[in-house]
């Protein structure tokens, strides 16, 4: 996938107006007093690229069901931190969110990244559906972030996973952690509203292409026999975006 135009060339981050919720604004503001209403960041052209002046230390965790593109997300982050400094570190947390609060991780290396670059699946560091929800879980996550001196933690997942990321970011902020939490939209359901520069989450597009080919094969078979009914059931939660896309 080509680099989005908004990130191409020399760019600098500029803080914009405060963000708001589409609904239930007061309730959400009460739940997230430390992180709600932060300014949206836009990227504008600059004379020189804005680059950190020291090595970065980032962590990444894959959450929820696997999807083609997970390893590409890891590769993109890895390539960036290494472009900042060869001394930068990227840690992959094993088995999903549980790896964060139990402190199970690996440092991503050139050899490991080369073996998984552009490969499907999530098997490089694997995924999980655990939630970070108890006081013990939050403390474990803070301790892990502090021990690794993480500048940021990226959570690639769907709506549940990004809610988890939002709650974790609130806890980090409330407890003075320097670690920023970044959500990466990944869902087969296509039910995450993403940024105009990222029109679709990874996972959804691949699923629709595969399902469309299979549905087309079944349709041709039904047209040939004309004496059977074929029912095709697709996942996608209540949104049914996959069903609509495959039908189209």
PyMOL commands that set and color helices and strands:
alter all, ss='L'
color gray80, all
select helices_A, chain A and resi 5-7+25-31+70-84+98-102+110-116+135-148+159-174+204-225+241-247
alter helices_A, ss='H'
color red, helices_A
select strands_A, chain A and resi 11-18+39-45+57-62+89-93+105-107+152-157+180-187+202-203
alter strands_A, ss='S'
color yellow, strands_A
deselect
rebuild
show_as cartoon
